[in-house]
Amino acid sequence: MSRIPDIDAFEERVAIAEYDGGLSRSEAENLAARAQGFANADAYWQWL
């Protein structure tokens, strides 16, 4: 991963996925992390 994660975009996508999509927080974080090129939320948070 050569790009710096966009935390604001991550948090916004998580909130939308939870509220509008009905996903759990964990599922929403994984979705948002994948949108930024990470395998999952764990990989995202480890990068930070």
C-alpha positions as CSV (number, residue, x, y, z in Angstrom):
1,M,0.0,0.0,0.0
2,S,1.7,3.2,-1.1
3,R,-1.1,5.6,-0.5
4,I,-1.9,7.3,2.8
5,P,-5.2,6.3,4.2
6,D,-7.9,9.0,4.3
7,I,-9.3,8.7,7.9
8,D,-12.2,11.2,7.2
9,A,-13.3,9.2,4.2
10,F,-13.0,6.0,6.1
11,E,-15.1,7.2,9.0
12,E,-17.7,8.7,6.7
13,R,-18.0,5.4,4.7
14,V,-18.3,3.5,8.0
15,A,-21.1,5.7,9.2
16,I,-23.0,5.5,6.0
17,A,-22.6,1.7,5.8
18,E,-23.9,1.3,9.4
19,Y,-26.7,3.8,9.2
20,D,-28.0,3.4,5.7
21,G,-26.7,-0.1,4.9
22,G,-27.6,-1.7,8.2
23,L,-24.1,-3.3,8.6
24,S,-22.5,-3.9,12.0
25,R,-19.6,-1.6,12.9
26,S,-17.1,-4.4,12.1
27,E,-18.6,-5.1,8.7
28,A,-18.7,-1.4,7.9
29,E,-15.1,-0.9,8.9
30,N,-14.0,-3.8,6.7
31,L,-16.0,-2.4,3.8
32,A,-14.4,1.1,4.3
33,A,-10.9,-0.4,4.6
34,R,-11.3,-2.4,1.4
35,A,-12.5,0.8,-0.4
36,Q,-9.1,2.2,0.4
37,G,-7.2,-0.8,-0.8
38,F,-6.7,-2.7,2.5
39,A,-7.6,-6.3,3.0
40,N,-9.7,-5.5,6.0
41,A,-10.1,-3.1,9.0
42,D,-7.3,-4.8,10.9
43,A,-4.9,-4.1,8.1
44,Y,-6.1,-0.5,7.9
45,W,-5.6,0.1,11.6
46,Q,-2.2,-1.6,11.7
47,W,-1.0,0.7,8.9
48,L,-2.0,3.8,11.0
